[in-house]
Amino acid sequence: MSGFVLHPDALADLDEIWEFIAGDNLTAADGVLEEIYERLVLLSPFRKLATAAPILLHGRFVFSPCRIF
């Protein structure tokens, strides 16, 4: 993972995402995290193009798209 470092809270969130999906499908769980990391690698060269986001409060934001397995 060169080019970026994930905050411990982000790592914990990714672990929770993996565990949730892995409850149904280990291969899908691995695939989702692999896709997330691939996107982070692609985005990491451009991290200075935007300002840092403030800490988000739980439940204030909804993210899309949803994935169906």
C-alpha distance (Angstrom), angle and dihedral (degrees) to the residues before:
residue distance angle dihedral
M1 . . .
S2 3.77 . .
G3 3.77 124.2 .
F4 3.79 98.4 36.0
V5 3.79 143.9 40.9
L6 3.79 121.9 -146.0
H7 3.79 120.4 -134.2
P8 3.83 113.0 -115.8
D9 3.82 89.2 -114.2
A10 3.81 90.0 54.9
L11 3.80 90.4 50.1
A12 3.80 90.1 50.3
D13 3.81 90.1 50.2
L14 3.80 90.9 50.8
D15 3.81 90.0 50.0
E16 3.80 90.1 52.3
I17 3.80 91.5 48.5
W18 3.81 90.5 50.3
E19 3.81 93.1 47.9
F20 3.81 92.1 49.0
I21 3.80 94.2 51.2
A22 3.81 93.3 38.4
G23 3.80 88.9 60.5
D24 3.81 85.7 73.6
N25 3.79 105.3 21.7
L26 3.82 128.1 8.5
T27 3.79 93.4 -167.5
A28 3.80 92.1 52.7
A29 3.82 91.2 47.7
D30 3.80 90.9 53.3
G31 3.80 90.5 46.0
V32 3.79 94.3 52.0
L33 3.80 92.8 51.3
E34 3.79 90.7 45.4
E35 3.82 89.9 53.8
I36 3.80 91.5 48.4
Y37 3.82 91.9 50.8
E38 3.82 91.5 46.3
R39 3.81 89.7 54.3
L40 3.80 91.3 47.6
V41 3.79 90.5 52.8
L42 3.81 90.1 50.9
L43 3.81 92.3 47.7
S44 3.81 98.3 42.6
P45 3.84 96.3 84.4
F46 3.81 88.8 58.5
R47 3.81 99.3 46.7
K48 3.81 93.1 114.2
L49 3.81 93.5 57.2
A50 3.81 91.6 83.6
T51 3.76 137.2 39.2
A52 3.78 120.9 -103.6
A53 3.78 113.8 -87.8
P54 3.79 117.6 -119.9
I55 3.78 117.5 -113.9
L56 3.79 106.5 -78.0
L57 3.77 119.0 -128.3
H58 3.79 115.2 -126.2
G59 3.79 113.8 -94.3
R60 3.80 97.7 10.5
F61 3.78 97.3 106.3
V62 3.78 135.4 49.1
F63 3.77 118.4 -157.7
S64 3.80 127.8 -155.8
P65 2.96 155.2 -132.3
C66 3.76 105.5 59.4
R67 3.77 120.5 -149.4
I68 3.78 123.1 -136.2
F69 3.79 118.8 -157.2
